[in-house]
Amino acid sequence: MSEYLKRAERHDVVDDRADTVRQTVTDVIADVRIGGDAAVRRYSEMFDQWAPETSRLTPEQIESAIARVPAQTIADIRTAQHNVRRFAELQRDSLTGFEAEVMPGVFLGQKNIPVDAVGAYVPGGRYPLLASAHMTIVTAKVAGVQRIVAATPAPHGVIPDASIAAIHLAGADEIHLLGGVQAIAAMALGTESIDPVDVIVGPGNAYVAEAKRQLYGEVGIDLFAGPTEVLVIADANADSFLTAVDLLSQAEHGPDSPAVLVTTSAAFGREVIAEIERQLANLPTAAVAGPAWHEHGEVIVVSSLDEAYEVSDEYASEHVQVFTEQPREALDRLTNYGALFLGQHTCVSFGDKIIGTNHVLPTRRAARYTGGLWVGKFLKTVTYQEVTDASAARELGLLLGRAARAENFEGHARSGDARVSAADGERPAWAVSPQPA
């Protein structure tokens, strides 16, 4: 039986401005659909107070931006991207096409074909998410995508040098200084200067998320993203200091980011609550992390680890950390999570930034039915068939005729009849034209 030491003051994580966001996004997309580059520039001026004649950076501008980034930052970007690339390559290598002769003369096969073009959005704003360039662009390149368009905002015309470096080093083919809905719409729909893409990926604010939602179907997207989430499963022997650090590390993503502790020890739960308040006192991002913890944070005490696993699967959190004596047990017990972080040497922030697994993950309980962004998102798994033997075609044709007529699909049935007749060297009865009277 579970007990709450701390309940969320707010259980909804829906933006209070949802109706305004939805209508604004609808209007911007409609304008970009009709107005192209002119509409994009108009909204860039409105939202970012900057609207150059062309949003695309030249090679010289990219080189200049990279030159302004500290050498250590460049080295760290390269290392993080190496890690992401290596994991994406492992994912790609796990996907193999095949062809099999399933009966004499009948060949069935499967291929994985990269999409042609991807649009990657790399947010700016409160946090310039360099890691989003690694996770989206590097992964798409490993999948074999030939053209990757990247967009990142430049409010007031200030070029985000480190973001540009990360985007370029990740392998983007085009870099545009564009933010918000206008960037998503331009990449998805195309303008006079930007050819449309097939898939849009990358995180963003409520407007960016809504733009992706509205454009889904015209283009593919990675996920319907909500606020970042973390859930920690801990027993009585876990470290309360590390637990508090990791809960706050995710709470700082936004004031509506839920951080949840599920523990078998009430004493440990109280220690973590107290430790979080101590750490908030000197956390530079406390203005964000504090409201997230106070309004959306929870501490739940359960009677056993079995119950902890049940609670965790019910929450289906984006990130689940396991601070128990046997953390790998969770691999067999948990089914609903975006990514799993096992043991106290491991933290979600490793996954967010540098370890190599992808940080674009399902939120709002979507982990019940999907995983996160991976190399397979940029691949189309397609099938092909070939029948080379007339007797096999005859056997399949007989089966098709019966199966299709059971569904009243006469045209389908006749396709089967035709293969039977061809094998027998004759025409089906329904194909013989009646003689004129």
Backbone torsions as a table, in degrees:
resi	resn	phi	psi	omega
1	MET	NA	124.3	-176.2
2	SER	-86.2	152.2	178.6
3	GLU	-134.5	136.6	-179.9
4	TYR	-93.9	118.7	168.6
5	LEU	-81.6	-26.4	176.0
6	LYS	-148.8	126.4	176.1
7	ARG	-105.3	152.0	173.9
8	ALA	-64.4	133.9	175.7
9	GLU	-71.2	-28.2	176.5
10	ARG	-130.3	129.3	178.9
11	HIS	-98.1	-17.3	177.6
12	ASP	-85.5	139.6	174.1
13	VAL	-119.0	25.0	178.5
14	VAL	-84.3	134.6	179.9
15	ASP	-59.3	129.1	179.6
16	ASP	-62.1	-20.4	-178.7
17	ARG	-97.1	23.2	-170.1
18	ALA	-52.8	-44.6	-178.1
19	ASP	-65.1	-41.5	178.6
20	THR	-64.7	-44.0	178.9
21	VAL	-59.3	-47.9	-176.9
22	ARG	-59.8	-45.4	-177.5
23	GLN	-69.8	-40.4	178.1
24	THR	-59.6	-45.6	-179.8
25	VAL	-63.1	-43.7	178.3
26	THR	-57.1	-43.9	-178.3
27	ASP	-66.6	-43.2	-178.4
28	VAL	-65.0	-45.0	-180.0
29	ILE	-60.8	-43.6	180.0
30	ALA	-61.7	-41.5	-179.8
31	ASP	-67.2	-41.9	179.7
32	VAL	-67.9	-35.2	178.8
33	ARG	-59.9	-37.9	-177.6
34	ILE	-91.9	-43.4	-169.5
35	GLY	-93.7	-11.9	176.7
36	GLY	58.2	-135.8	-175.1
37	ASP	-57.7	-38.5	-178.7
38	ALA	-62.0	-41.3	178.1
39	ALA	-67.4	-40.3	178.5
40	VAL	-60.0	-45.3	179.6
41	ARG	-64.1	-38.2	-179.6
42	ARG	-63.1	-43.7	179.6
43	TYR	-74.3	-29.9	174.8
44	SER	-63.7	-40.1	177.2
45	GLU	-66.5	-39.8	-178.2
46	MET	-67.5	-45.9	-172.1
47	PHE	-95.5	-31.4	-176.7
48	ASP	-115.1	0.1	178.9
49	GLN	55.1	39.7	179.3
50	TRP	-165.5	129.2	-177.1
51	ALA	-147.8	82.2	179.2
52	PRO	-68.8	163.4	179.8
53	GLU	-62.3	-37.0	174.9
54	THR	-130.2	138.3	-177.9
55	SER	-88.3	-15.8	-174.0
56	ARG	-79.7	130.8	177.8
57	LEU	-76.1	141.2	175.4
58	THR	-82.3	161.9	175.3
59	PRO	-55.0	-36.5	179.9
60	GLU	-66.9	-40.3	177.8
61	GLN	-65.8	-37.8	178.4
62	ILE	-65.0	-45.5	179.0
63	GLU	-60.8	-41.3	179.5
64	SER	-64.1	-42.0	179.5
65	ALA	-63.0	-44.7	-179.7
66	ILE	-63.2	-37.8	-179.4
67	ALA	-64.3	-23.1	-179.7
68	ARG	-86.2	-6.5	-178.2
69	VAL	-89.0	133.4	179.0
70	PRO	-54.1	144.5	-177.1
71	ALA	-58.5	-37.2	-179.6
72	GLN	-66.0	-37.3	177.9
73	THR	-64.8	-42.1	177.3
74	ILE	-60.7	-44.7	179.8
75	ALA	-62.0	-40.4	-179.6
76	ASP	-68.3	-38.4	176.3
77	ILE	-60.3	-44.8	-179.8
78	ARG	-62.3	-41.1	-179.6
79	THR	-65.5	-46.8	179.6
80	ALA	-61.4	-41.6	-179.7
81	GLN	-68.8	-33.2	173.7
82	HIS	-60.3	-43.7	-179.5
83	ASN	-64.7	-43.5	178.8
84	VAL	-64.7	-43.1	-179.7
85	ARG	-61.8	-43.1	-178.6
86	ARG	-62.6	-42.7	180.0
87	PHE	-68.7	-40.4	178.8
88	ALA	-63.6	-36.3	177.3
89	GLU	-65.1	-38.4	176.1
90	LEU	-63.0	-40.5	176.9
91	GLN	-63.0	-46.1	-179.1
92	ARG	-60.8	-42.2	-178.3
93	ASP	-66.7	-19.9	178.4
94	SER	-79.3	-11.5	-179.0
95	LEU	-102.5	113.6	-178.7
96	THR	-123.2	138.8	170.9
97	GLY	-75.3	167.1	178.6
98	PHE	-155.8	160.6	170.4
99	GLU	-140.9	135.3	-178.5
100	ALA	-138.2	142.5	172.5
101	GLU	-88.9	99.2	-170.6
102	VAL	-80.6	-19.0	169.3
103	MET	-156.0	162.1	-176.1
104	PRO	-52.6	119.6	177.2
105	GLY	83.2	6.0	180.0
106	VAL	-120.5	115.2	-176.8
107	PHE	-113.9	127.7	176.1
108	LEU	-120.8	140.9	-178.4
109	GLY	-145.9	169.0	-179.4
110	GLN	-140.3	139.3	177.4
111	LYS	-131.4	154.0	174.0
112	ASN	-114.3	113.0	-174.5
113	ILE	-112.8	126.9	178.4
114	PRO	-65.4	147.3	170.5
115	VAL	-66.4	160.0	-174.7
116	ASP	-76.6	-41.5	-172.0
117	ALA	-145.4	140.4	-178.8
118	VAL	-128.4	141.2	172.0
119	GLY	-107.7	124.7	-178.5
120	ALA	-113.4	124.2	178.0
121	TYR	-100.9	125.7	-180.0
122	VAL	-114.7	107.6	-172.9
123	PRO	-64.9	156.5	170.7
124	GLY	-115.7	-123.6	175.2
125	GLY	67.2	-138.0	-175.5
126	ARG	-56.5	-43.2	-179.4
127	TYR	-129.8	114.9	173.3
128	PRO	-73.8	105.9	-170.1
129	LEU	-83.7	82.4	177.0
130	LEU	-56.3	-39.1	-176.1
131	ALA	-61.4	-25.2	178.7
132	SER	-65.2	-30.9	175.1
133	ALA	-64.9	-41.8	178.9
134	HIS	-61.2	-50.1	-170.4
135	MET	-67.4	-36.0	-174.8
136	THR	-92.6	-52.2	-172.7
137	ILE	-74.1	-48.1	179.8
138	VAL	-59.0	-45.1	-178.2
139	THR	-63.1	-40.6	178.3
140	ALA	-65.1	-40.4	178.8
141	LYS	-63.3	-42.0	178.1
142	VAL	-61.7	-35.6	178.7
143	ALA	-67.4	-20.3	179.5
144	GLY	105.1	12.4	178.6
145	VAL	-64.0	130.8	-174.2
146	GLN	-83.9	-30.3	-176.3
147	ARG	-131.9	120.4	178.6
148	ILE	-123.2	121.7	177.5
149	VAL	-103.1	127.2	179.1
150	ALA	-114.7	143.2	177.0
151	ALA	-131.6	137.2	175.5
152	THR	-146.3	142.9	-175.3
153	PRO	-74.5	154.3	174.9
154	ALA	-135.0	72.7	-177.6
155	PRO	-55.0	133.9	-180.0
156	HIS	60.4	19.3	176.5
157	GLY	80.0	9.7	179.6
158	VAL	-83.7	113.8	-177.4
159	ILE	-73.8	126.1	179.4
160	PRO	-79.7	87.9	-169.6
161	ASP	-54.7	-47.0	-176.9
162	ALA	-64.5	-38.7	177.6
163	SER	-64.1	-42.0	178.8
164	ILE	-62.2	-41.6	177.7
165	ALA	-60.6	-46.3	-179.3
166	ALA	-63.4	-42.2	-179.2
167	ILE	-64.4	-45.5	-178.6
168	HIS	-65.9	-47.6	-178.6
169	LEU	-65.6	-26.5	177.4
170	ALA	-70.4	-23.9	176.3
171	GLY	115.1	16.7	179.4
172	ALA	-63.2	142.2	-180.0
173	ASP	-89.8	-26.1	175.7
174	GLU	-137.3	140.0	175.4
175	ILE	-125.0	123.4	-179.4
176	HIS	-118.1	135.9	174.8
177	LEU	-86.2	85.8	-179.3
178	LEU	-142.8	142.9	178.9
179	GLY	-126.3	168.0	168.9
180	GLY	64.4	-155.8	-175.7
181	VAL	-60.5	-38.2	-177.8
182	GLN	-63.1	-32.5	177.4
183	ALA	-69.2	-45.8	-179.8
184	ILE	-62.8	-44.7	-178.6
185	ALA	-65.2	-41.5	-179.0
186	ALA	-62.7	-42.9	-179.2
187	MET	-71.0	-38.2	-176.6
188	ALA	-74.8	-42.5	-173.5
189	LEU	-94.0	-27.8	-174.4
190	GLY	85.3	150.1	175.4
191	THR	-135.0	-172.0	177.6
192	GLU	-62.2	-29.0	-175.1
193	SER	-109.4	-8.2	-179.4
194	ILE	-127.8	117.1	175.8
195	ASP	-72.9	143.5	-176.4
196	PRO	-68.0	155.8	179.2
197	VAL	-109.8	176.0	-178.1
198	ASP	-101.2	-28.4	-177.7
199	VAL	-138.6	137.3	175.5
200	ILE	-111.4	130.3	179.3
201	VAL	-134.0	161.6	175.5
202	GLY	115.9	149.3	-179.2
203	PRO	-79.9	174.7	177.6
204	GLY	178.2	-175.9	-179.3
205	ASN	-78.0	-171.6	-176.1
206	ALA	-61.0	-33.3	-179.9
207	TYR	-69.7	-42.5	178.0
208	VAL	-64.2	-45.0	179.7
209	ALA	-60.7	-41.4	179.9
210	GLU	-68.7	-36.1	177.5
211	ALA	-62.8	-42.7	177.9
212	LYS	-64.1	-39.5	179.6
213	ARG	-62.4	-44.9	-177.1
214	GLN	-70.2	-28.6	-177.0
215	LEU	-91.8	-8.2	179.4
216	TYR	-61.4	129.8	-174.2
217	GLY	114.5	-48.1	170.1
218	GLU	-72.3	-34.8	172.6
219	VAL	-133.9	161.3	170.6
220	GLY	-81.6	159.3	175.0
221	ILE	-134.7	167.7	178.8
222	ASP	-76.0	-61.3	-176.4
223	LEU	-152.5	158.9	166.4
224	PHE	-85.7	99.2	-169.4
225	ALA	-89.9	141.2	172.5
226	GLY	-121.2	-167.7	179.5
227	PRO	-59.8	147.1	177.2
228	THR	-58.9	142.5	-178.3
229	GLU	-130.7	147.6	171.5
230	VAL	-142.7	141.7	173.8
231	LEU	-133.6	128.6	178.9
232	VAL	-110.1	127.3	171.5
233	ILE	-99.3	122.4	-175.7
234	ALA	-138.6	144.3	172.4
235	ASP	-100.1	-173.6	-174.2
236	ALA	-68.1	-18.0	-177.1
237	ASN	-93.9	2.3	-179.9
238	ALA	-70.9	163.7	-179.3
239	ASP	-90.9	115.4	-176.7
240	SER	-67.2	-32.3	179.0
241	PHE	-65.1	-50.3	179.4
242	LEU	-63.0	-39.0	179.7
243	THR	-61.8	-44.4	178.8
244	ALA	-64.1	-43.1	178.6
245	VAL	-57.2	-46.3	-175.3
246	ASP	-72.0	-34.9	175.5
247	LEU	-63.3	-43.8	-179.5
248	LEU	-71.0	-30.0	-179.7
249	SER	-61.4	-31.3	177.6
250	GLN	-89.8	-30.4	177.5
251	ALA	-62.6	-27.8	-177.7
252	GLU	-72.6	-6.8	176.2
253	HIS	-62.2	-36.6	-178.5
254	GLY	-174.4	156.9	-176.7
255	PRO	-67.7	-8.1	178.5
256	ASP	-113.4	20.7	-179.1
257	SER	-86.9	115.3	-179.6
258	PRO	-72.7	135.2	174.4
259	ALA	-126.6	120.8	-170.5
260	VAL	-126.3	135.0	172.6
261	LEU	-113.7	128.3	173.6
262	VAL	-117.5	117.5	-173.6
263	THR	-135.3	153.3	176.5
264	THR	-88.2	0.9	-175.9
265	SER	-128.8	117.3	177.4
266	ALA	-63.9	-38.3	179.5
267	ALA	-61.8	-42.7	178.5
268	PHE	-64.1	-42.2	178.4
269	GLY	-58.1	-42.5	179.0
270	ARG	-66.9	-36.8	177.2
271	GLU	-61.1	-42.5	-179.0
272	VAL	-65.9	-42.1	178.4
273	ILE	-59.1	-45.9	179.6
274	ALA	-65.4	-40.5	-179.1
275	GLU	-66.1	-36.7	177.4
276	ILE	-62.5	-43.1	179.1
277	GLU	-64.2	-37.7	177.4
278	ARG	-64.0	-43.0	-177.4
279	GLN	-71.7	-32.4	178.0
280	LEU	-62.2	-26.4	-177.3
281	ALA	-62.1	-27.5	-179.5
282	ASN	-129.5	20.8	177.0
283	LEU	-85.9	120.6	-177.7
284	PRO	-58.8	-25.8	179.8
285	THR	-100.1	24.1	-177.8
286	ALA	-61.3	-27.5	179.9
287	ALA	-63.9	-23.2	176.7
288	VAL	-99.7	-50.0	-176.2
289	ALA	-65.5	-35.7	-178.9
290	GLY	-60.0	-54.8	177.5
291	PRO	-59.9	-37.1	178.7
292	ALA	-60.9	-45.7	-179.2
293	TRP	-68.9	-46.4	-174.9
294	HIS	-68.4	-36.1	-176.2
295	GLU	-92.8	-30.6	-173.4
296	HIS	-122.0	-6.7	-179.6
297	GLY	-75.7	148.6	178.8
298	GLU	-141.4	148.9	172.2
299	VAL	-129.2	119.9	-174.6
300	ILE	-119.9	128.1	177.2
301	VAL	-101.5	128.6	-179.0
302	VAL	-120.9	165.6	-174.6
303	SER	-84.1	-18.5	-176.4
304	SER	-159.7	166.3	175.1
305	LEU	-66.7	-31.5	175.9
306	ASP	-56.8	-44.2	178.6
307	GLU	-68.8	-36.0	178.4
308	ALA	-60.8	-41.7	178.5
309	TYR	-64.7	-38.6	178.9
310	GLU	-64.1	-44.2	179.3
311	VAL	-63.1	-44.0	-179.8
312	SER	-60.0	-45.0	179.9
313	ASP	-65.7	-30.4	176.2
314	GLU	-67.6	-40.0	178.8
315	TYR	-71.1	-32.4	-178.8
316	ALA	48.9	54.1	-173.4
317	SER	-71.3	154.0	176.1
318	GLU	-58.6	-49.0	177.9
319	HIS	-120.8	133.7	174.6
320	VAL	-125.7	121.9	174.8
321	GLN	-103.8	142.2	-177.4
322	VAL	-122.1	107.0	-179.8
323	PHE	-109.8	73.4	-179.3
324	THR	-129.7	173.8	-178.5
325	GLU	-68.1	-30.7	178.8
326	GLN	-125.3	72.2	-172.4
327	PRO	-62.1	-31.0	-177.1
328	ARG	-68.8	-13.0	173.9
329	GLU	-57.9	-30.1	-178.1
330	ALA	-64.4	-25.2	178.5
331	LEU	-59.9	-33.3	179.8
332	ASP	-91.9	-17.0	-172.6
333	ARG	-102.6	-29.0	-176.3
334	LEU	-97.0	143.1	178.1
335	THR	-127.1	-20.0	-174.7
336	ASN	-116.1	98.1	176.1
337	TYR	-164.9	156.0	175.5
338	GLY	-80.1	-48.0	176.3
339	ALA	-148.2	146.9	-175.7
340	LEU	-114.1	135.8	-177.7
341	PHE	-124.6	112.0	-167.5
342	LEU	-102.6	122.2	174.0
343	GLY	87.8	159.6	-172.9
344	GLN	-77.3	-10.6	171.8
345	HIS	-77.4	-11.1	-175.1
346	THR	-107.9	140.6	176.4
347	CYS	-136.7	156.6	179.3
348	VAL	-60.2	-36.1	-177.6
349	SER	-62.1	-29.0	171.8
350	PHE	-56.8	-48.3	-179.9
351	GLY	-66.9	-35.3	179.5
352	ASP	-60.7	-38.4	-166.0
353	LYS	-118.3	-43.3	-161.7
354	ILE	-141.6	-14.8	-168.4
355	ILE	-75.4	-28.4	175.2
356	GLY	127.4	-27.7	174.6
357	THR	-73.4	160.3	-172.1
358	ASN	-83.1	139.8	-177.9
359	HIS	-96.9	0.5	175.5
360	VAL	-86.2	104.8	-167.0
361	LEU	-133.0	159.1	-178.5
362	PRO	-72.0	141.0	177.2
363	THR	-125.2	177.9	177.4
364	ARG	52.9	43.4	175.3
365	ARG	67.6	12.5	176.6
366	ALA	-67.4	-15.8	177.1
367	ALA	-63.6	-10.1	173.8
368	ARG	-65.9	-24.6	-173.9
369	TYR	-134.9	-1.8	178.7
370	THR	-150.0	156.2	170.2
371	GLY	-95.9	-165.8	-177.7
372	GLY	-93.0	-171.0	178.3
373	LEU	-65.7	135.7	177.8
374	TRP	-152.8	174.9	-173.8
375	VAL	-59.3	-30.7	-179.9
376	GLY	-65.2	-20.3	179.0
377	LYS	-64.9	-25.1	-178.0
378	PHE	-98.1	8.4	179.9
379	LEU	-116.1	141.9	173.6
380	LYS	-103.1	115.7	177.1
381	THR	-85.7	111.2	-174.9
382	VAL	-119.5	159.3	-178.2
383	THR	-119.2	160.2	173.1
384	TYR	-144.4	158.9	-175.7
385	GLN	-138.6	145.8	173.8
386	GLU	-148.0	128.2	174.7
387	VAL	-111.4	117.3	-175.7
388	THR	-107.2	-6.2	-174.3
389	ASP	-116.2	125.5	-176.7
390	ALA	-63.0	-36.9	-179.1
391	SER	-68.9	-34.4	175.6
392	ALA	-66.7	-41.0	177.7
393	ALA	-61.9	-37.6	179.1
394	ARG	-64.2	-44.9	-179.2
395	GLU	-63.9	-42.7	178.1
396	LEU	-67.1	-35.9	179.7
397	GLY	-63.9	-40.2	176.8
398	LEU	-62.3	-43.8	179.2
399	LEU	-64.3	-43.3	179.6
400	LEU	-61.3	-43.3	-179.3
401	GLY	-57.5	-46.2	179.6
402	ARG	-66.9	-45.1	-176.7
403	ALA	-64.2	-42.5	-176.6
404	ALA	-71.1	-39.2	-179.3
405	ARG	-69.4	-25.7	174.7
406	ALA	-65.4	-20.2	178.9
407	GLU	-107.2	7.3	-180.0
408	ASN	65.9	27.1	176.4
409	PHE	-99.7	82.5	-175.2
410	GLU	-65.7	-38.3	179.7
411	GLY	-61.5	-42.8	176.6
412	HIS	-61.6	-44.3	-178.8
413	ALA	-59.6	-38.9	-178.6
414	ARG	-68.3	-29.0	173.5
415	SER	-61.0	-40.6	176.3
416	GLY	-67.4	-43.8	179.3
417	ASP	-56.3	-41.5	-176.7
418	ALA	-62.4	-35.2	178.8
419	ARG	-72.4	-36.0	176.1
420	VAL	-63.4	-46.0	-178.5
421	SER	-64.5	-41.3	180.0
422	ALA	-61.4	-40.8	178.8
423	ALA	-66.0	-32.1	-178.9
424	ASP	-88.0	-4.7	179.3
425	GLY	73.5	32.3	179.7
426	GLU	-145.9	174.9	178.3
427	ARG	-101.5	147.1	176.4
428	PRO	-66.3	155.2	-175.5
429	ALA	-58.1	-37.9	-177.1
430	TRP	-72.1	-10.9	-178.9
431	ALA	-92.1	-7.7	-178.9
432	VAL	-81.6	121.7	-178.0
433	SER	-72.3	135.5	178.1
434	PRO	-66.3	145.6	179.8
435	GLN	-74.1	138.3	177.2
436	PRO	-63.5	146.4	-178.3
437	ALA	-67.3	NA	NA
